[in-house]
Amino acid sequence: MKKFRVMFVCLGNICRSPMAEFVFRDLVTKAGLEDQFVIASAATSTWELGNPPHYGTQAELKKHGISCAGKRAVLLKAADYDKYDLILGMDRENIRDMKRLFNGDPEGKVHLLKEYSTGGEVDDPWYSGDFQTTYNDVSLACNNLLNDLKQKLR
């Protein structure tokens, strides 16, 4: 069985994209679909490579019973375009950086995560300090994403 591969991307891979990765993993696991997905997250910059998720991300996930233990920031690579079916950025800058890295988006794989909810961008809690709002935005979009993908998996 082919697995559907989803990559979440933000600037440093310590706040928004790991939050989305682990929220989505949790939803997929609770739905009993973990054998049908490959889920990952990565950064468009090298600033935080090798670092664990931000303590605010860890704390917010923990409040919801989600662990991100063992996660370390990794860099998005050009080869990831061919490895993933859907590559979701948190803001327009991420989208711009990804399209530059991928020499465009010929297969239409690159999207903003919030296209699956209210539209717009996921605010960066690195700057706002508001990890709860980021969690709420990510959670809504990930729920809708999973519902959308379940229809495609049938």
VMD Tcl script that builds the backbone (N, CA, C; Angstrom):
set m [mol new atoms 462]
animate dup $m
set s [atomselect $m all]
$s set {name element resname resid chain x y z} {
  {N N MET 1 A 0.836 -1.182 0.000}
  {CA C MET 1 A 0.000 0.000 0.000}
  {C C MET 1 A 0.879 1.243 0.000}
  {N N LYS 2 A 0.589 2.155 -0.899}
  {CA C LYS 2 A 1.322 3.419 -0.939}
  {C C LYS 2 A 0.861 4.293 0.213}
  {N N LYS 3 A 1.811 4.903 0.877}
  {CA C LYS 3 A 1.498 5.815 1.972}
  {C C LYS 3 A 1.429 7.244 1.450}
  {N N PHE 4 A 0.516 8.029 2.030}
  {CA C PHE 4 A 0.421 9.437 1.682}
  {C C PHE 4 A 1.450 10.183 2.525}
  {N N ARG 5 A 2.291 10.966 1.883}
  {CA C ARG 5 A 3.408 11.622 2.557}
  {C C ARG 5 A 3.147 13.120 2.698}
  {N N VAL 6 A 3.180 13.604 3.968}
  {CA C VAL 6 A 2.891 14.999 4.276}
  {C C VAL 6 A 4.086 15.625 4.997}
  {N N MET 7 A 4.534 16.770 4.489}
  {CA C MET 7 A 5.632 17.526 5.098}
  {C C MET 7 A 5.105 18.897 5.522}
  {N N PHE 8 A 5.380 19.261 6.795}
  {CA C PHE 8 A 5.039 20.583 7.310}
  {C C PHE 8 A 6.323 21.403 7.386}
  {N N VAL 9 A 6.250 22.679 6.989}
  {CA C VAL 9 A 7.459 23.490 6.877}
  {C C VAL 9 A 7.251 24.866 7.509}
  {N N CYS 10 A 8.270 25.305 8.269}
  {CA C CYS 10 A 8.312 26.689 8.748}
  {C C CYS 10 A 9.775 27.151 8.703}
  {N N LEU 11 A 10.025 28.324 9.213}
  {CA C LEU 11 A 11.360 28.909 9.120}
  {C C LEU 11 A 12.424 28.098 9.860}
  {N N GLY 12 A 12.193 27.795 11.128}
  {CA C GLY 12 A 13.227 27.156 11.934}
  {C C GLY 12 A 12.980 25.720 12.324}
  {N N ASN 13 A 11.759 25.215 12.110}
  {CA C ASN 13 A 11.376 23.848 12.480}
  {C C ASN 13 A 11.471 23.608 13.986}
  {N N ILE 14 A 11.158 24.665 14.768}
  {CA C ILE 14 A 11.113 24.479 16.225}
  {C C ILE 14 A 9.781 24.917 16.833}
  {N N CYS 15 A 8.936 25.630 16.084}
  {CA C CYS 15 A 7.660 26.104 16.638}
  {C C CYS 15 A 6.475 25.546 15.856}
  {N N ARG 16 A 6.172 26.152 14.729}
  {CA C ARG 16 A 4.943 25.838 14.008}
  {C C ARG 16 A 4.954 24.493 13.295}
  {N N SER 17 A 5.998 24.215 12.526}
  {CA C SER 17 A 5.971 22.967 11.744}
  {C C SER 17 A 6.063 21.715 12.622}
  {N N PRO 18 A 6.879 21.703 13.700}
  {CA C PRO 18 A 6.813 20.503 14.535}
  {C C PRO 18 A 5.475 20.386 15.268}
  {N N MET 19 A 4.885 21.539 15.629}
  {CA C MET 19 A 3.559 21.485 16.254}
  {C C MET 19 A 2.577 20.832 15.289}
  {N N ALA 20 A 2.585 21.259 14.027}
  {CA C ALA 20 A 1.691 20.670 13.030}
  {C C ALA 20 A 2.003 19.190 12.814}
  {N N GLU 21 A 3.277 18.856 12.739}
  {CA C GLU 21 A 3.667 17.455 12.550}
  {C C GLU 21 A 3.079 16.569 13.638}
  {N N PHE 22 A 3.237 16.980 14.881}
  {CA C PHE 22 A 2.819 16.109 15.982}
  {C C PHE 22 A 1.322 16.169 16.245}
  {N N VAL 23 A 0.676 17.280 15.969}
  {CA C VAL 23 A -0.787 17.330 16.033}
  {C C VAL 23 A -1.362 16.401 14.968}
  {N N PHE 24 A -0.821 16.484 13.754}
  {CA C PHE 24 A -1.322 15.641 12.670}
  {C C PHE 24 A -1.049 14.167 12.959}
  {N N ARG 25 A 0.133 13.853 13.474}
  {CA C ARG 25 A 0.448 12.464 13.844}
  {C C ARG 25 A -0.572 11.938 14.857}
  {N N ASP 26 A -0.883 12.774 15.851}
  {CA C ASP 26 A -1.829 12.387 16.894}
  {C C ASP 26 A -3.207 12.116 16.288}
  {N N LEU 27 A -3.660 12.995 15.414}
  {CA C LEU 27 A -4.963 12.808 14.771}
  {C C LEU 27 A -4.992 11.538 13.917}
  {N N VAL 28 A -3.931 11.318 13.169}
  {CA C VAL 28 A -3.836 10.132 12.306}
  {C C VAL 28 A -3.836 8.862 13.158}
  {N N THR 29 A -3.092 8.884 14.260}
  {CA C THR 29 A -3.038 7.718 15.156}
  {C C THR 29 A -4.405 7.448 15.766}
  {N N LYS 30 A -5.066 8.493 16.259}
  {CA C LYS 30 A -6.396 8.328 16.865}
  {C C LYS 30 A -7.414 7.822 15.853}
  {N N ALA 31 A -7.215 8.130 14.580}
  {CA C ALA 31 A -8.102 7.649 13.519}
  {C C ALA 31 A -7.738 6.237 13.060}
  {N N GLY 32 A -6.634 5.694 13.603}
  {CA C GLY 32 A -6.200 4.352 13.227}
  {C C GLY 32 A -5.625 4.262 11.827}
  {N N LEU 33 A -5.071 5.380 11.350}
  {CA C LEU 33 A -4.576 5.441 9.977}
  {C C LEU 33 A -3.059 5.578 9.868}
  {N N GLU 34 A -2.358 5.351 10.970}
  {CA C GLU 34 A -0.907 5.603 10.964}
  {C C GLU 34 A -0.151 4.788 9.918}
  {N N ASP 35 A -0.695 3.638 9.522}
  {CA C ASP 35 A -0.023 2.830 8.500}
  {C C ASP 35 A -0.219 3.391 7.091}
  {N N GLN 36 A -1.028 4.454 6.956}
  {CA C GLN 36 A -1.295 5.022 5.638}
  {C C GLN 36 A -0.595 6.357 5.399}
  {N N PHE 37 A 0.198 6.802 6.379}
  {CA C PHE 37 A 0.831 8.116 6.278}
  {C C PHE 37 A 2.310 8.088 6.640}
  {N N VAL 38 A 3.062 8.978 6.016}
  {CA C VAL 38 A 4.403 9.363 6.433}
  {C C VAL 38 A 4.283 10.858 6.725}
  {N N ILE 39 A 4.675 11.268 7.931}
  {CA C ILE 39 A 4.493 12.649 8.371}
  {C C ILE 39 A 5.823 13.182 8.877}
  {N N ALA 40 A 6.200 14.372 8.429}
  {CA C ALA 40 A 7.476 14.962 8.835}
  {C C ALA 40 A 7.346 16.484 8.861}
  {N N SER 41 A 8.405 17.129 9.344}
  {CA C SER 41 A 8.474 18.591 9.298}
  {C C SER 41 A 9.926 19.000 9.093}
  {N N ALA 42 A 10.095 20.216 8.563}
  {CA C ALA 42 A 11.446 20.699 8.250}
  {C C ALA 42 A 11.468 22.226 8.240}
  {N N ALA 43 A 12.686 22.763 8.162}
  {CA C ALA 43 A 12.930 24.204 8.181}
  {C C ALA 43 A 13.396 24.688 6.817}
  {N N THR 44 A 13.109 25.969 6.549}
  {CA C THR 44 A 13.653 26.586 5.343}
  {C C THR 44 A 14.982 27.285 5.636}
  {N N SER 45 A 15.326 27.424 6.923}
  {CA C SER 45 A 16.591 28.075 7.301}
  {C C SER 45 A 17.445 27.114 8.122}
  {N N THR 46 A 18.705 27.463 8.274}
  {CA C THR 46 A 19.632 26.630 9.055}
  {C C THR 46 A 19.763 27.103 10.503}
  {N N TRP 47 A 19.021 28.122 10.882}
  {CA C TRP 47 A 19.201 28.764 12.183}
  {C C TRP 47 A 19.085 27.828 13.377}
  {N N GLU 48 A 18.166 26.889 13.329}
  {CA C GLU 48 A 17.878 26.060 14.510}
  {C C GLU 48 A 18.207 24.581 14.311}
  {N N LEU 49 A 18.919 24.246 13.253}
  {CA C LEU 49 A 19.187 22.838 12.939}
  {C C LEU 49 A 19.743 22.088 14.146}
  {N N GLY 50 A 19.173 20.924 14.404}
  {CA C GLY 50 A 19.603 20.069 15.492}
  {C C GLY 50 A 18.962 20.389 16.830}
  {N N ASN 51 A 18.261 21.509 16.923}
  {CA C ASN 51 A 17.622 21.887 18.181}
  {C C ASN 51 A 16.266 21.202 18.340}
  {N N PRO 52 A 15.864 20.960 19.591}
  {CA C PRO 52 A 14.536 20.399 19.831}
  {C C PRO 52 A 13.467 21.474 19.620}
  {N N PRO 53 A 12.199 21.089 19.582}
  {CA C PRO 53 A 11.143 22.091 19.491}
  {C C PRO 53 A 11.237 23.101 20.639}
  {N N HIS 54 A 10.806 24.317 20.353}
  {CA C HIS 54 A 10.781 25.403 21.327}
  {C C HIS 54 A 10.036 24.942 22.579}
  {N N TYR 55 A 10.474 25.383 23.740}
  {CA C TYR 55 A 9.818 24.967 24.982}
  {C C TYR 55 A 8.336 25.332 24.990}
  {N N GLY 56 A 7.967 26.439 24.326}
  {CA C GLY 56 A 6.554 26.820 24.229}
  {C C GLY 56 A 5.743 25.832 23.406}
  {N N THR 57 A 6.338 25.323 22.335}
  {CA C THR 57 A 5.685 24.294 21.515}
  {C C THR 57 A 5.542 23.019 22.323}
  {N N GLN 58 A 6.606 22.624 23.011}
  {CA C GLN 58 A 6.549 21.409 23.825}
  {C C GLN 58 A 5.472 21.518 24.901}
  {N N ALA 59 A 5.419 22.669 25.570}
  {CA C ALA 59 A 4.448 22.867 26.643}
  {C C ALA 59 A 3.017 22.845 26.118}
  {N N GLU 60 A 2.780 23.504 24.983}
  {CA C GLU 60 A 1.426 23.534 24.413}
  {C C GLU 60 A 0.994 22.146 23.967}
  {N N LEU 61 A 1.877 21.409 23.325}
  {CA C LEU 61 A 1.545 20.044 22.922}
  {C C LEU 61 A 1.259 19.174 24.143}
  {N N LYS 62 A 2.069 19.323 25.180}
  {CA C LYS 62 A 1.890 18.532 26.407}
  {C C LYS 62 A 0.521 18.780 27.033}
  {N N LYS 63 A 0.056 20.031 26.994}
  {CA C LYS 63 A -1.282 20.371 27.522}
  {C C LYS 63 A -2.368 19.546 26.850}
  {N N HIS 64 A -2.110 19.126 25.622}
  {CA C HIS 64 A -3.090 18.378 24.835}
  {C C HIS 64 A -2.739 16.888 24.755}
  {N N GLY 65 A -1.799 16.468 25.600}
  {CA C GLY 65 A -1.437 15.055 25.664}
  {C C GLY 65 A -0.627 14.565 24.484}
  {N N ILE 66 A 0.107 15.470 23.844}
  {CA C ILE 66 A 0.901 15.114 22.662}
  {C C ILE 66 A 2.383 15.298 22.964}
  {N N SER 67 A 3.166 14.287 22.671}
  {CA C SER 67 A 4.616 14.355 22.868}
  {C C SER 67 A 5.318 14.600 21.539}
  {N N CYS 68 A 6.392 15.376 21.609}
  {CA C CYS 68 A 7.245 15.567 20.419}
  {C C CYS 68 A 8.672 15.138 20.761}
  {N N ALA 69 A 8.784 14.223 21.726}
  {CA C ALA 69 A 10.086 13.741 22.184}
  {C C ALA 69 A 10.911 13.202 21.022}
  {N N GLY 70 A 12.178 13.564 21.015}
  {CA C GLY 70 A 13.107 13.071 20.007}
  {C C GLY 70 A 13.185 13.918 18.748}
  {N N LYS 71 A 12.257 14.847 18.586}
  {CA C LYS 71 A 12.273 15.696 17.387}
  {C C LYS 71 A 13.422 16.687 17.453}
  {N N ARG 72 A 14.127 16.841 16.363}
  {CA C ARG 72 A 15.189 17.839 16.203}
  {C C ARG 72 A 14.954 18.540 14.871}
  {N N ALA 73 A 15.265 19.813 14.829}
  {CA C ALA 73 A 15.073 20.593 13.606}
  {C C ALA 73 A 15.949 20.068 12.477}
  {N N VAL 74 A 15.342 19.912 11.310}
  {CA C VAL 74 A 16.048 19.469 10.108}
  {C C VAL 74 A 15.759 20.444 8.975}
  {N N LEU 75 A 16.632 20.459 7.997}
  {CA C LEU 75 A 16.526 21.363 6.857}
  {C C LEU 75 A 15.762 20.710 5.715}
  {N N LEU 76 A 14.841 21.445 5.122}
  {CA C LEU 76 A 14.145 21.007 3.930}
  {C C LEU 76 A 15.156 20.924 2.785}
  {N N LYS 77 A 15.042 19.866 1.982}
  {CA C LYS 77 A 15.962 19.661 0.858}
  {C C LYS 77 A 15.183 19.646 -0.455}
  {N N ALA 78 A 15.856 19.981 -1.527}
  {CA C ALA 78 A 15.219 19.968 -2.843}
  {C C ALA 78 A 14.636 18.588 -3.158}
  {N N ALA 79 A 15.305 17.527 -2.735}
  {CA C ALA 79 A 14.845 16.156 -2.992}
  {C C ALA 79 A 13.532 15.837 -2.281}
  {N N ASP 80 A 13.181 16.624 -1.257}
  {CA C ASP 80 A 11.920 16.385 -0.542}
  {C C ASP 80 A 10.711 16.600 -1.444}
  {N N TYR 81 A 10.851 17.389 -2.477}
  {CA C TYR 81 A 9.721 17.626 -3.376}
  {C C TYR 81 A 9.215 16.307 -3.969}
  {N N ASP 82 A 10.137 15.448 -4.360}
  {CA C ASP 82 A 9.751 14.167 -4.950}
  {C C ASP 82 A 9.333 13.144 -3.901}
  {N N LYS 83 A 9.753 13.341 -2.647}
  {CA C LYS 83 A 9.453 12.377 -1.578}
  {C C LYS 83 A 8.078 12.567 -0.954}
  {N N TYR 84 A 7.504 13.772 -1.071}
  {CA C TYR 84 A 6.246 14.083 -0.378}
  {C C TYR 84 A 5.139 14.413 -1.365}
  {N N ASP 85 A 3.918 14.067 -0.978}
  {CA C ASP 85 A 2.730 14.327 -1.792}
  {C C ASP 85 A 2.154 15.709 -1.535}
  {N N LEU 86 A 2.358 16.211 -0.315}
  {CA C LEU 86 A 1.815 17.490 0.092}
  {C C LEU 86 A 2.836 18.170 1.006}
  {N N ILE 87 A 3.170 19.419 0.685}
  {CA C ILE 87 A 4.181 20.159 1.446}
  {C C ILE 87 A 3.533 21.466 1.891}
  {N N LEU 88 A 3.304 21.572 3.206}
  {CA C LEU 88 A 2.493 22.645 3.761}
  {C C LEU 88 A 3.335 23.653 4.531}
  {N N GLY 89 A 3.364 24.873 4.032}
  {CA C GLY 89 A 4.081 25.956 4.699}
  {C C GLY 89 A 3.168 26.706 5.649}
  {N N MET 90 A 3.764 27.373 6.605}
  {CA C MET 90 A 3.002 28.102 7.608}
  {C C MET 90 A 2.712 29.549 7.200}
  {N N ASP 91 A 3.581 30.124 6.356}
  {CA C ASP 91 A 3.353 31.504 5.919}
  {C C ASP 91 A 3.853 31.688 4.487}
  {N N ARG 92 A 3.569 32.844 3.938}
  {CA C ARG 92 A 3.911 33.099 2.534}
  {C C ARG 92 A 5.425 33.107 2.293}
  {N N GLU 93 A 6.171 33.529 3.290}
  {CA C GLU 93 A 7.632 33.497 3.163}
  {C C GLU 93 A 8.110 32.053 3.018}
  {N N ASN 94 A 7.523 31.134 3.786}
  {CA C ASN 94 A 7.876 29.720 3.657}
  {C C ASN 94 A 7.573 29.223 2.247}
  {N N ILE 95 A 6.395 29.614 1.730}
  {CA C ILE 95 A 5.992 29.186 0.385}
  {C C ILE 95 A 6.994 29.700 -0.648}
  {N N ARG 96 A 7.353 30.972 -0.526}
  {CA C ARG 96 A 8.320 31.568 -1.460}
  {C C ARG 96 A 9.656 30.823 -1.396}
  {N N ASP 97 A 10.144 30.560 -0.174}
  {CA C ASP 97 A 11.419 29.862 -0.007}
  {C C ASP 97 A 11.361 28.432 -0.557}
  {N N MET 98 A 10.237 27.753 -0.347}
  {CA C MET 98 A 10.100 26.388 -0.849}
  {C C MET 98 A 10.080 26.369 -2.375}
  {N N LYS 99 A 9.324 27.274 -2.972}
  {CA C LYS 99 A 9.255 27.296 -4.435}
  {C C LYS 99 A 10.602 27.638 -5.051}
  {N N ARG 100 A 11.370 28.456 -4.373}
  {CA C ARG 100 A 12.720 28.767 -4.840}
  {C C ARG 100 A 13.591 27.496 -4.770}
  {N N LEU 101 A 13.530 26.796 -3.636}
  {CA C LEU 101 A 14.309 25.571 -3.445}
  {C C LEU 101 A 13.898 24.490 -4.450}
  {N N PHE 102 A 12.586 24.394 -4.700}
  {CA C PHE 102 A 12.070 23.344 -5.575}
  {C C PHE 102 A 12.029 23.751 -7.050}
  {N N ASN 103 A 12.536 24.939 -7.378}
  {CA C ASN 103 A 12.444 25.455 -8.750}
  {C C ASN 103 A 10.991 25.477 -9.221}
  {N N GLY 104 A 10.129 26.010 -8.354}
  {CA C GLY 104 A 8.707 26.106 -8.665}
  {C C GLY 104 A 7.912 25.042 -7.929}
  {N N ASP 105 A 6.740 24.761 -8.434}
  {CA C ASP 105 A 5.845 23.757 -7.849}
  {C C ASP 105 A 5.051 23.113 -8.982}
  {N N PRO 106 A 5.752 22.386 -9.863}
  {CA C PRO 106 A 5.112 21.878 -11.070}
  {C C PRO 106 A 3.949 20.912 -10.819}
  {N N GLU 107 A 3.954 20.227 -9.665}
  {CA C GLU 107 A 2.897 19.249 -9.385}
  {C C GLU 107 A 1.838 19.789 -8.427}
  {N N GLY 108 A 1.942 21.054 -8.021}
  {CA C GLY 108 A 0.945 21.647 -7.140}
  {C C GLY 108 A 0.899 21.053 -5.752}
  {N N LYS 109 A 2.064 20.715 -5.217}
  {CA C LYS 109 A 2.153 20.100 -3.893}
  {C C LYS 109 A 2.287 21.104 -2.753}
  {N N VAL 110 A 2.706 22.314 -3.055}
  {CA C VAL 110 A 3.041 23.310 -2.030}
  {C C VAL 110 A 1.824 24.191 -1.741}
  {N N HIS 111 A 1.437 24.223 -0.464}
  {CA C HIS 111 A 0.271 25.000 -0.044}
  {C C HIS 111 A 0.502 25.586 1.339}
  {N N LEU 112 A -0.282 26.607 1.672}
  {CA C LEU 112 A -0.324 27.100 3.043}
  {C C LEU 112 A -1.197 26.153 3.860}
  {N N LEU 113 A -0.774 25.842 5.086}
  {CA C LEU 113 A -1.554 24.951 5.941}
  {C C LEU 113 A -2.971 25.485 6.153}
  {N N LYS 114 A -3.086 26.799 6.342}
  {CA C LYS 114 A -4.399 27.355 6.659}
  {C C LYS 114 A -5.347 27.422 5.452}
  {N N GLU 115 A -4.899 26.919 4.294}
  {CA C GLU 115 A -5.838 26.719 3.195}
  {C C GLU 115 A -6.881 25.679 3.611}
  {N N TYR 116 A -6.553 24.871 4.616}
  {CA C TYR 116 A -7.458 23.843 5.123}
  {C C TYR 116 A -8.324 24.353 6.272}
  {N N SER 117 A -8.302 25.647 6.517}
  {CA C SER 117 A -9.176 26.200 7.562}
  {C C SER 117 A -9.654 27.581 7.158}
  {N N THR 118 A -9.155 28.592 7.813}
  {CA C THR 118 A -9.663 29.952 7.634}
  {C C THR 118 A -8.917 30.754 6.580}
  {N N GLY 119 A -7.888 30.176 5.988}
  {CA C GLY 119 A -7.054 30.912 5.052}
  {C C GLY 119 A -6.042 31.768 5.798}
  {N N GLY 120 A -5.105 32.316 5.067}
  {CA C GLY 120 A -4.076 33.145 5.687}
  {C C GLY 120 A -2.896 32.337 6.184}
  {N N GLU 121 A -2.210 32.895 7.156}
  {CA C GLU 121 A -0.960 32.322 7.649}
  {C C GLU 121 A -1.080 31.908 9.113}
  {N N VAL 122 A -0.237 30.964 9.516}
  {CA C VAL 122 A -0.111 30.603 10.929}
  {C C VAL 122 A 0.903 31.561 11.533}
  {N N ASP 123 A 0.463 32.365 12.488}
  {CA C ASP 123 A 1.366 33.321 13.147}
  {C C ASP 123 A 2.499 32.585 13.850}
  {N N ASP 124 A 3.670 33.177 13.827}
  {CA C ASP 124 A 4.855 32.567 14.426}
  {C C ASP 124 A 4.918 32.909 15.915}
  {N N PRO 125 A 4.752 31.913 16.789}
  {CA C PRO 125 A 4.785 32.184 18.224}
  {C C PRO 125 A 6.186 32.527 18.738}
  {N N TRP 126 A 7.199 32.314 17.905}
  {CA C TRP 126 A 8.551 32.745 18.274}
  {C C TRP 126 A 8.537 34.246 18.552}
  {N N TYR 127 A 7.762 34.964 17.745}
  {CA C TYR 127 A 7.668 36.417 17.884}
  {C C TYR 127 A 6.522 36.849 18.794}
  {N N SER 128 A 5.364 36.163 18.698}
  {CA C SER 128 A 4.182 36.581 19.457}
  {C C SER 128 A 4.161 36.018 20.876}
  {N N GLY 129 A 4.800 34.871 21.083}
  {CA C GLY 129 A 4.739 34.197 22.379}
  {C C GLY 129 A 3.410 33.499 22.610}
  {N N ASP 130 A 2.510 33.529 21.627}
  {CA C ASP 130 A 1.164 32.983 21.773}
  {C C ASP 130 A 1.082 31.585 21.155}
  {N N PHE 131 A 1.552 30.604 21.904}
  {CA C PHE 131 A 1.572 29.226 21.413}
  {C C PHE 131 A 0.168 28.617 21.381}
  {N N GLN 132 A -0.724 29.111 22.235}
  {CA C GLN 132 A -2.093 28.588 22.253}
  {C C GLN 132 A -2.835 28.924 20.967}
  {N N THR 133 A -2.723 30.156 20.490}
  {CA C THR 133 A -3.372 30.534 19.226}
  {C C THR 133 A -2.777 29.735 18.076}
  {N N THR 134 A -1.467 29.558 18.088}
  {CA C THR 134 A -0.823 28.754 17.045}
  {C C THR 134 A -1.361 27.328 17.089}
  {N N TYR 135 A -1.481 26.766 18.288}
  {CA C TYR 135 A -2.021 25.411 18.429}
  {C C TYR 135 A -3.446 25.350 17.867}
  {N N ASN 136 A -4.270 26.323 18.224}
  {CA C ASN 136 A -5.658 26.330 17.751}
  {C C ASN 136 A -5.721 26.391 16.223}
  {N N ASP 137 A -4.902 27.248 15.619}
  {CA C ASP 137 A -4.866 27.370 14.156}
  {C C ASP 137 A -4.393 26.074 13.506}
  {N N VAL 138 A -3.329 25.517 14.050}
  {CA C VAL 138 A -2.745 24.283 13.508}
  {C C VAL 138 A -3.723 23.121 13.675}
  {N N SER 139 A -4.341 23.031 14.839}
  {CA C SER 139 A -5.260 21.931 15.124}
  {C C SER 139 A -6.466 21.940 14.181}
  {N N LEU 140 A -7.068 23.103 13.987}
  {CA C LEU 140 A -8.214 23.207 13.078}
  {C C LEU 140 A -7.814 22.803 11.665}
  {N N ALA 141 A -6.707 23.343 11.182}
  {CA C ALA 141 A -6.254 23.032 9.822}
  {C C ALA 141 A -5.903 21.549 9.677}
  {N N CYS 142 A -5.248 20.976 10.673}
  {CA C CYS 142 A -4.867 19.559 10.603}
  {C C CYS 142 A -6.089 18.646 10.640}
  {N N ASN 143 A -7.094 18.992 11.437}
  {CA C ASN 143 A -8.342 18.222 11.445}
  {C C ASN 143 A -8.988 18.238 10.068}
  {N N ASN 144 A -9.081 19.417 9.482}
  {CA C ASN 144 A -9.680 19.532 8.154}
  {C C ASN 144 A -8.849 18.830 7.092}
  {N N LEU 145 A -7.528 18.927 7.214}
  {CA C LEU 145 A -6.628 18.230 6.296}
  {C C LEU 145 A -6.868 16.724 6.350}
  {N N LEU 146 A -6.929 16.181 7.561}
  {CA C LEU 146 A -7.143 14.743 7.685}
  {C C LEU 146 A -8.489 14.340 7.104}
  {N N ASN 147 A -9.535 15.114 7.379}
  {CA C ASN 147 A -10.845 14.796 6.809}
  {C C ASN 147 A -10.798 14.814 5.283}
  {N N ASP 148 A -10.094 15.780 4.713}
  {CA C ASP 148 A -9.946 15.858 3.270}
  {C C ASP 148 A -9.179 14.649 2.720}
  {N N LEU 149 A -8.097 14.292 3.393}
  {CA C LEU 149 A -7.274 13.178 2.909}
  {C C LEU 149 A -7.958 11.838 3.093}
  {N N LYS 150 A -8.782 11.698 4.110}
  {CA C LYS 150 A -9.532 10.439 4.303}
  {C C LYS 150 A -10.403 10.146 3.089}
  {N N GLN 151 A -10.982 11.194 2.508}
  {CA C GLN 151 A -11.810 11.015 1.306}
  {C C GLN 151 A -10.961 10.509 0.148}
  {N N LYS 152 A -9.721 10.963 0.067}
  {CA C LYS 152 A -8.841 10.558 -1.026}
  {C C LYS 152 A -8.259 9.157 -0.816}
  {N N LEU 153 A -8.209 8.708 0.439}
  {CA C LEU 153 A -7.646 7.396 0.739}
  {C C LEU 153 A -8.633 6.272 0.445}
  {N N ARG 154 A -9.899 6.605 0.302}
  {CA C ARG 154 A -10.936 5.577 0.085}
  {C C ARG 154 A -10.858 4.974 -1.282}
}
mol reanalyze $m
mol bondsrecalc $m
mol representation Tube
mol addrep $m
